[in-house]
């Protein structure tokens, strides 16, 4: 903790005649996991916006969902349910042919249930180095790495406390993926599938 007058940010013991002192602590003490979570939300929101979609954030996560994604204009029925995660430990297995993410059983069971719309697990793969997560220059905003998705509907039941969910590295969660998933979901709902 640093002791400083609340109107100056000089040395620890600098007094500028203001007549009072306050305890000055770091202003931002956010845990890395909370920052990763917010960056995964930012990624999802940006990608959805590029796809012409809106994101409805669910303030209470009791059903294993963080967001609904739906077109801003167009189909009134097409939508995606999304559980967003972020990690610096997305495993590459099988000579990089698959990605693996460890998911807790509760979330897994909520996502795998039978649903009329896609129930997506979206995992943002982030660099280990915190300084590499996000950078801003006059040329742009850069959020490092990418997110990957998997529709969890119909996944098999498990008896363990967690499960390794495997993703194809081709399932990059970008605006093309959102549009393709929405179109397929809309076709399926029209067929009654």
CORWOHU-V52489 format. One record per helix or strand of 2 or more residues. SS is the DSSP state (a for helix, b for strand). FROM is the first residue (numbers start at 1). TO is the last residue. Records with the same first field share a line. If there is no record, write none. Layout:
SS=FROM-TO  FROM-TO
//
This chain:
b=2-4  22-24  53-57  67-71  79-87  91-93  98-104  118-125  134-137  140-143  147-151  162-167
a=32-50  105-112  130-132  175-191
//
